[in-house]
Amino acid sequence: MSDSSRATQHPTFCRLCEPLCGLIATVQDGRLLGLAPDPDHPLSRGQVCPKGLAFTEVQNDEDRVLHPLRRRPDGAFERVSWDRALADIGSRLADVVAGHGGSSVGMYVGNPAGFNSELALWLGAFRGALGVPQIYTPGSQDSNSRMVANRLLYGALTQTPFPDLWRTDFLLVLGANPLVSHMSLVRVPRVREVLKDITGRGGRVVVVDPRRTETARAFEHVAVRPDADVWLLLSLLHVVLGEGLADEAAIAEQSSGIAFVRRAVADHPPERTEERTGVHAEQVRRLARDFAAAPSAVAYGRLGVCLGRHGTLANYLIDVLNLVTGNLDRAGGALFVRGVVPMEDLAERSGQASYGAARSRVGGFPDVLGTFPAAVIADEIVTPGTGQLRALFTLAGNPAHSTPDPDRLTAALPALDLHVAVDLYLNETSRYADYVLPATTFLEREDITVMLANAGQPFVQATPAVVAPYGEARPEWRVLDDVLRAAGLGPFAPGRAGRLVGRLGLTPRRVLDALVRIGPYGDRFGLRRGGLSARRVRSAPHGIVLADAPPTGLRTEVVRLPGHRVRLDAPEIVAELARLGDRHESDPAYPLRLIPLREMRSLNSWLHNSPTLMRGEARRHRARINPVDAAALGVEEGAGVRIRSRHGEIETVARVTDEVGPGTVAVPHGWGHAGGWRRANAAGGPNVNRLVAAEVGEVERLAGMAHLSGVPIAVEPLAAQPAGSVEAVGAANEVSAGPA
């Protein structure tokens, strides 16, 4: 064997979720042979989840799109050259902008873009070139309510306080399952070990969730009814403030508007909210007293909190609980963000981190980080008038599968004048595109860990591409750049500054390297001894730990309100609290409540094409139903069931279990494929989003969040379903999804 054909190993890092765990890629003859945990990574230290290791199968997947594809009139795709694709796309995009303006162009950017530092920079170029395009992301199905709470409390949309898990004595988790999700909006490699350390040093981890999740089983569980978090939090604050347990000095120093909070929580004693939350009043009082009495404590909420009818209000109340107990901006509490690259500060100062600067044409929803609710995309396409959506780009996203009422969007997509998808796969959205352009995987591009500053140990790592792009795949930033140039729009905003940047020939790498040097840990181009330079970062293949613990005392640096005080009485919150419960309908025809369920070997609406992740009988779609409800409904373990909401219905298989309480049904999301990924299609299962409405009245007011948790449903057994016929139910759902 020649030296050129020997296998080589390359340190890199995973970019599937927040921990960014270290990986070792083994490469031979330009082909990825496998991925293994990096034992020398200072944070993940030889640990990585099954999804990261299985990414070899994505990298080498025979179903990957590796060449530009053009959709023919008969719906099939044919291979074309990049030059031919870009020329046609550019011409058609220019026509749309000339005839209808930049506001008629939209882009949906999927979750993988959140772990792509290059693309993050060039999205701003896309927006600048078009002026006011319609931007959509999964944020309105994930975290926008969290971001809006930040803006109302701190004046900074991007400042999401994160829990100091490494020093806390009491962690209160609401609507999150860290042992499966690996923590969201906070970077925690080896999360199980970190959580076990809390209890190991005598602390507590308490999980509030309608389901006894993997995390709840490992620690303490408080079972709450779906979409009742707001009432529970109001009662916790009622006890803390009413029993003199608050840290009045911290309240006075850090905040304004506490009088509003005192009035608001006075009407919500635990005895009054017990019926709605399902949590006994005395248990609520004990929880509040223990949280307030702990030497340090922090409340952390995520997806389950964000997806309710009052998601922004719930996130606001979590932070208020941290503040009034003296646990905001202190060791062991909730901490503010300081990144290696000041992306948050740059976004705030440049106006990219906007809230309410614009309103959606349909529904009048305020923009969040310059984006609009994905639930209104279909209506924006089919509703005539100025700003009607006529061209759509989807980047690493699948909105026709992952947004509410996906069939509505699927029906609307053919009405577009231009639809371009940049992706790894022909998915449920891109199969309707005019062009599908091949994107690189994270192993085929260079990157740097600047997108997640909320880490227990400030850390930076850079990685080159470990393999050359397969086929004709290109990085997403370059595709955007090529499309804008082909349309004659240029990659940057018009004007002197934009022309100057264009002449300099800047690339994402050059911009990011400069930002590292001017950031909080940078060398300021030689003016600060010992600071970070691009060369230093790139010469440390396993990364650099910059501090043993996250900094405290950042409130006066990051809070952008008068006196750097946290605002507790924002008018939007006052109004939302006055409307509390107005959308929590009670219809006896739909007596149960649906909650979404994330699985260890799934990641949103993809990775179902991996043989390793889909292996075994356990990788079948099942709805979790409590034994009490199952008995009343005549539903048996393994039998087919129909789940109905006011908006749609799905069919799946029942798993009868007491991990959910009576009245709650948990259904995994991300299933029900009908794209160009054959294994995913064969897995069957329904798309749970068919039960969720995309109507304007169903969207959360303050942040445009889809209502995906606590959805009223009914369940019935399938009359003619053969016992245990998982395959039959899956096949039925696959057919109903339409042709691939």
KAMOFEN-V486534 format. One line per field, one symbol per residue. ss: DSSP state (2 for helix, 1 for strand, 0 for the rest). A space follows every 50 residues. Layout:
ss=???
This chain:
ss=00222001111110000000011111110011111110000000000002 22202222200000000011100000111002222222222222222222 02221111102222202222222222222200011112222002222222 22220000000110000001111100022220000010002222222222 00011111101002222201111000002222222222222200000222 22221102222222220002222222200022222222222220000111 10222200002222222222222200010000011000000022222222 00001111100000011100100222222222000000001111100022 22000222222220000111111000000222001111100222001100 00001000110110000000000102222222222200000000022222 22220002222222222200010000000001022222000001100000 00002222000222011000222222220000000000000111111000 00100100000000000000011110222222200000011111000011 11111100010001111100000000022222000002222000022200 0000000000111111100000000222222222220000
